[in-house]
Amino acid sequence: MRRFLKALCILPSLLLASPAVAQTTASRIDAHIETAKVAAGLDWRNTFVNLCLPATPLPPNFPPPTPAVAPDPAGWYAPPLKVFDNLYWLGTRQHSSWALQTSEGLIIIDTNFHWATDPEIVSGLLTLGLNPRDIKYVLISHAHGDHDQGAATLQSRYGARIVMGAPDWEDTLRRPADAPGGVPRRDISVGRDGMNLTLGDTTVRIVPTPGHTPGTLSYVFPVKNGSATLMAAYSGGTIMRGFGADPARWDEYIASQRRIARAAADANATVMLSNHSEFDGAYTRARLIPAARQLGEDHPFIVGRESVQRYFTVMTECAMAAKLRATAPQR
Ligand SMILES: [Zn+2]
C-alpha cells in the first residue's frame, strides 16, 4: 500500500516531465500564436511581433530607470498632429500622448517622459491652436515613467485633475520627491468598477484593465470625423514581459483584455488607439491622414469594429502563449 501511495505521489511529476506533455504545451503555444497572427493581419502586425514572439530576457531592473538627462530629441521627437476633429496626437515616436477636446476644455491621455512635457504636450497644443491652460483632466493609463512623468507638471502648472487607477496612485505616492517629473498630489482614484468621466459634451468610459500594472486603465470615448461621431477604444497597458511564473498575474491580464474588448464591442468602437506609438503606428497613421483624404481612402485610424476586436484577440492570445511559456513545463 505504501509503495502504491508513493507511486501515486511521483506520478504527477513523471507526467509533467514527459515528452507528450511537453509537446502538448508546445503545440498549445503554437496554436495561440497562430490565432494571434491571423487576428493581427497587417493591422496589428507590430503588436503581434512585440507581444507574441519570444522576447529577449529582461534586464533585472525592468522597467529601466528614466535617464536623468533627456536623450537626443532626434531619436524621439515627433511633431503634433490632428487625428480627429476633437482628438490630437502629442506623442513621441515611441509613446503616445493624446488631447481630447471637449466643449469645456481638454482631457490629456497619458503624458510620456518628463522631457516630452514641454516640447510635445505644451508646445504641441500651442502649435495646433489649443491652449494648455484649458487642460482640465489628465488620464494616466498606468504609473510607469514613460506615461506619467508629465502629470505633476500639468497638475501644478494648469490645475489639471489627475485620474489614475487606485493601486497605481499608491505606487506613485511612494516615489521620492525628486523622482523624474516630480510626484503629483493624490487626486481622482479609479476603483475596480471603473467610472464615467464627463467634461462638457464628452464622456470617457474608464475601464480598469489590471495586468500590466495593478491599476492599469483603458478607455472608450467618442471621436468626431466631420459629421460622424465614432467610438474609440484605448488600450492602456500593453507589454506583458516580467510577469513571472504566477498564473494569477497572466489570468488577470487576459481577463482585462476580454473586459475592454467587451466594452469596445458594446460601444461599437471602430477606432483603436494605444499608448505605444511604436506598436500601433500612431505617428505614421497620423501623418497619413491628409494623403488618405486626398486619395479618397478611409481615415487610417478608422479600422472598423471587427479590427478593434482583433486587436484584443492579439493581446489575449499572445498572453495565453506567454503564460504557457512562463508557467508550464517544457523541454
Ligand atoms: Zn508600462
Boltz pocket constraint, residues with backbone or C-beta under 6 A from the ligand:
constraints:
  - pocket:
      binder: B
      contacts: [[A, 142], [A, 144], [A, 212]]
      max_distance: 6.0
